[in-house]
């Protein structure tokens, strides 16, 4: 006599519930990360707590609070800065320069000099003062 079971166990696994959980976690992390990144944080960039200050490169770009640019203590107009830096660093095997920006200088002035370094693949350092 052949007996049949009424309830058979299905050996298949459904990914639908796992997909729903992953999707909800993704939405949760996207919302919380965007809320965290929009918070305002008061920072004071020109200070560092490093006990060993790095060696200063030969070429230094100084940005004053009024927007004037200086390369090795020589004032250079903004529109001529890129050409001057390219000429000054063309002889170096590993071209690099240091940005020394006043803490009251505009961020766009610093980004302008950083974009010159990125365009020409120069190494870049940003000078800071040591915390007391």
N, C-alpha and C positions, 0 to 999 in steps of 0.2 A: 504494500500500500504506500502510495506516494503522498507525503505531507508537504504542504506549501506554507510558507510563512506569509502572514498578512502584511507585516511591516518590514520592508527591506531597507537596509542602511545604504544611503547613496554615498559612494566613495568620491564624488566630485567635490571640488572646492570652489566656492564662488568668491571672486575678487571684488564684487560690488560693494560690500560693506567696508573692506579695506580701502578701496578707492575713495569712498565718502569720508572716511577718517583722515586720510592724507590730504584731501582737498580742504577740509575744515581747518586742519593744522596750517596749511599753506596760507589760507586767508587770514588766520589769526596772526601769524608771524609777519605777514605783509602789513597789516594794519598797525601792529605794535611797533614795528621798525620805523614806519613813516612818522608815527607820533613822537618817537624818541629823537629822530634826526631833526625835527623842527624846533626843538627846545633851544632857547638862547643860553649860551654859556659865555660868561665873562672871562676872557683870556688876556694875558699880557705877554705877547710873543717875544719881546727882546730879552728875556731873562732865561737862564738855564742853570741847573744845579750841578753841572758837570765839574768835577774836581780837576780834570785834565783838559784844558782847552786845546782844541786842535791847532795844528800848525797852519798859519795863514798863507794862502797862495800868493804868488807874486802879483797877480792882477786882482784888483778890488774895485767893485762898483758900489759907490756910495749914493744913497738916495736920501735927500734931505726932506724935511716936512713940507717945504714949499714946492716940491716936485722937481728940483734941480738934480741932475745926474752928474756924478764925478767918477772918472776912471783914473785910479792912482793919483788922486788929488788934482786932476785936470778936469775943469768943467766941460761937459760935452752936451750939445743940444739933443733933445729926445730923438729927432729924426735922423741924426747922424750916429747915434749910439751903436746900432747894430753893425754898421760898416767899420766903426772904430774898433769894436771888440773883435771882429773877424780879422782885421789887419793886425791887431795886437797879439792874437792867439794863433795865427797861421803857422808860426815857426815851431810851436810846441808839439811834442809827440803825444802828450796827454793833456789837451787843452782843458783848463778849469779856471773858474774865478769865484770870488766870494762876494755875496751881496751883503752890504752893511746898510740897513734901512733904519731910519729914525723911527721910534715907536709911534710917532704921530704922522708918519708918511702914509699916503693913501695906498690901499691894497692894490689898486689897479696899476700903480707904478711898479710895485714889486712883481706883479704877475707879468707885466710887459717885459721886464728883464729876464724873468724865468722862461718866457716864451722864446726869447732869443737863444737861451741855452738849449732849450728843447729842439728848436729848429736846426741848430748846427751841431747837435749831439755833444755839447760841452758838459763836463762835470760841474756841479754846482754845490756851493756851501752857503749857508746863511749864518752870518755872525750874530752872536748873542753876547750878553754880559752875564757874568756869574752872579748868582743870587748871594746876598749877604747873609 
